[in-house]
Amino acid sequence: MLSLRKPPPDSVRRFLAGQAERDFTYAAVGATAAAPPAGFVADRTRVRLGEGDAVFRAACDALRRWEQFRLGWVEAWPPDAPVRPGGVVAVMGRAVGLWWLNACRIVYAVDEAGPVRRFGFAYGTLPGHVESGEERFLIEWDRGGNGVWYDVLAFSRPNHVLTRLGYPLVRRTQKRFGRDSAAAVFRSVNATAPIPEVFQTTG
């Protein structure tokens, strides 16, 4: 859904109600837990957040608050949506003078103990989304080396005529989201420290 103005909460609520019973727009539901499927562009973003249990817990809390979407030009709605499978959320973004309202459903959640502690979730696209695919947001704490990382893995392809026509801009926007998302999570646990290198790969 596209609009010149930011959609008000009532409009977003109606939009999500209409999407709630719709199917995913791709077949490989849950593939971010293993390997992205063929026919999609896969992107990965990683940034080191720090070390230890306190950083890990703070970063997990940031994901629960959807801090990775508090970017000024992108936000998730509702902002307090619980991170649980089946939940439907909207992702709003502003680009080329328009507000783009997109619908997603949470596919799975991650909460793993062990030598590498992991917490996060993935969502997949519904018909009311200009892209088709899945995105996973993960906090990892390798207890061996003690490092804590924020990791985003996504696969996507266009699902709207405008995203097909403007695909180079779409790709730049996707990369920007990865960088800005990494910076937002880093700042949530390191308010004053300089942001370290953000690693991004495609393939």
N, C-alpha and C positions, 0 to 999 in steps of 0.2 A: 504494500500500500504506500503510495507516494502522496506527499502534500507539501504545500508551501509553508505551512506553519507546523510547529511542533504539536503532535496529536495530544489532546487533553486526556486525562485518565479515563473518563467515561468512554471515549472512542477506542482507546486501547483495550479496555475491558470487553467491549462488544466485539472487537476484532479477535481477541483471544477466545472468547466464547464460541465464535464461529469456526475457529481452528481446532478446538479441543478434541473433536471426534474425527479429525481428518488423519489420513495415513502419512507416513514419512514419504518424502519425494525421492528416495533412493533405496536400493535393495540391500546394501551391505550395512545394515543397522548394527552398530556395536563394533565396527571394524577398527576404530581408533584404539581399541584394546589389544589389537594384534597388528595387522598391516593394512594400510590404505588400499582400496581396490583399484584395479586398472580403470582407465578412462576418466580419472579425476586428477587434479593438481594437488599435490600434498605439500604442506608447509609445516615447518617446525620452528619454534622460537624457544630459546632457553636463556635464563639469566641466573647467576648465582646470587642468592639472597643473603647468605651469611653462614653461620655455623650453630649447631646445637638445638636442643629441645625448645628453648624459648623462641627462637626464630621460626622453627617449624610450626609451633602452635600459633604464633601470631600470623603466619602466612595462611594457615588453614582457616583461621578466623576471617582473614581478608577475603578468601574465596566464598565463605558463607555469607559475607556481606556484599558479594558481587563487586568488590573493589576494582577488579580487573576491567570493569565496564564504566567506572566513574572517570571518564576521560574528557568531559566537556563537550565533545562532538559525538560521543556514543554513550548510551546508557541502557541498562536492563530494566524491565518492568514486569511485575512489581519489584521494587528495589529490595524487598525483604522476602522474596520467593524462597521457600525452603529447597535445599539441594536434595531432592529425592526423585527417583525414577518415576516417570509419568507426568511430572509437573510441566505445565506449559508456560513459557515465558516469551515476552517480546523483546527484541533488540532494536532499539531506535538509533539511527545514525544520520548525521547531516553531511551531505556532500553535494557539490554543484548546485547549491542554493535550494536543495530539496531535503525534506525529512523522509527517510526510508524506514518503514515499519515492517519488521520481519518476525515471523513466528517460528518457535523452536519447541521441541519437547525433550526433556532430560531422558537420556537413554539408560544410563547406568551411573552409579556412584562408586567411588573407590575409597576404601579405608582399610589399609593393609599394615599389619605389623611385620616384624622380621628385621633382618640386617639392613634392608632398605625400607624405611617407613614411607607410605604413600597415602595421600588424601587428595580427592578431587572428584570430578564428574565430567560427563560428556553430554552434549545435546546434539540433536539432529534436526534438520530442516523439515518444515511442514509446507503445504502448498502456498501459504502466504509468506513466502520468503523469496527474495530475488536470486538467491543461490540455492544449490542443492548439494547436500553433504553433511559432514559431521565435524565437531570440534571438541577436543578434550582439554581440560584445564587440570593441571596436576602439580601438587607440591611433593617433592621427594627429599627425604633426609637419609643420606648414606651414613649409617652410624660408624662404619669403618673409617672413612675419611672425615666424618662429621659435617660435611658440606650439605647445605640446603639449597635446592634449586626449584625454580618455577619453570614449568615445561608446558608448552601449548603444541598440540598436534592437530592439524586440520586437513581434511580433503574436501574439495569443492569443484563445482563446475556451474556455469550460468544456468539460471532457471527463469529468466525474464528477458524480453527483447532488448531492454536498455542495457542490461549487464552484458549481453552478447555484443551489442554495438560499441559499448564503451569499455571493453574488456581490459585494455591497458590501464585505464584509470582504476578499474576494479582491483587489478593486481597491486597497484601502488597503494590503494586504500587498505587492502588486506595486510600488506607488509607493514604499513603504518600502524594498523591496529595491533599487530604483534608487538612492535616496539613500544608503543604507548601503554599497552596492557602490562608488559614486563616492567616498565618504569613505575606504573601505578602500584603494582604489588610490591616492588622493591621499596618504594617510599612508605608503604603501609607498615613495614617492619624496620626501616632505616630512614627516619624522617630527615636527618641532616646529612647523611653520607652521600658522596657522589655516586651516581649510577654507574655500575661497571659495564663492561662490554656485553651487548646483547647479541647472542648468536642466532642467526637465521639461515635455514637451508630450505631448498625446494627440490622435490624429486621423489 
